Amino acid sequence: MNWSAFASEAPELARLGQERFDAAGLVLVGTIRRDGSPRISPVEPLITDGELYLGMMWQSKKALDLVRDARCVLHSVVSKADASEGEFKLWGRARDVVGPEERARCADAYVAKINWRPSEPYHLFAVEIESASWIKSDGEGQLAVRWRPGRAAETSVRRWTGSGYGG
């Protein structure tokens, strides 16, 4: 499922996710190394033409991970210990974008967004979304929203018991 379809099924969750992505201009992408261990790396996300794109340096380790195993997770950057700004997580598979027209449209969108054009060769992936979540803490508890395709988003609230954050 592309970003547009995700936003159609879970508009509030997509809005929260895009706000978190735009706030930092970076996301952390989790990939699977050749030996099966996890790798986490920063990348600049781009949402355009109904797709969520990730551009990466040619032959970078994270890109080679995705070429070998398309499974990935994206996590918004968290800058506060209590995560009060909210965390957006997205699970999916990276589709290697090789078509010249799609690559050119994406490069134009990067110029419009950050005044930078990627130069060939570089890796470009579109994320096929399989699930997403939003978590926000307020010091007294946590609000969580979880979504999977074809289902309504599920919301849960957990209040801390005991003393202190997460007590």
Residue, then its C-alpha position, 0 to 999 in steps of 0.5 A: m500500500n502506498w502513502s496515498a492509500f494509507a492516508s485514505e484509510a488512516p488519515e489522522l495517523a498519516r497526518l501525525g506521521q507526516e508532521r513528525f517526519d517534517a518536523a525533523g526532516l529525518v527518520l530512522v530506518g531499520t534494515i536487516r544486515r546480511d548476518g540477520s542483525p538489525r541496522i538503524s540509519p538516518v534518512e530523509p523521507l520524501i512524500t510526493d505523488g502519493e508515495l513515501y520515498l527514501g533516497m540513499m547514497w549509492q552502495s550505502k550499507k542501508a541501501l544494500d540491506l534493502v536491495r537484499d531484504a526489502r523489509c524495513v521499519l521507519h521511526s520518527v526522530v524522538s528528541k525528548a526523553d519522555a517522547s512527548e512530541g510523539e513517535f510515529k512508526l511505520w513497517g513495510r517493504a522497500r520497492d527499488v525505484v528504477g524507472p527513469e520517469e519516477r526517479a525524475r519526478c522524485a528528484d524534482a520533488y527533492v529540489a522543491k522540498i530541500n533545494w537539492r537534487p540527487s545525482e546518479p547513481y543513487h538508490l531510491f526506494a518507495v515504501e509499501i506500507e504494511s502497518a503503522s503506529w503513533i505513541k504519545s506520552d504525557g507524563e501520566g500515561q501513554l496514548a497508542v494508535r495502531w493500524r493495519p490495512g483494511r482495519a480501523a485504527e485501534t486506540s488504547v490509553r495506558r495510565w502509569t501506576g506507581s511513581g515516576y515516568g513508566g512506573 
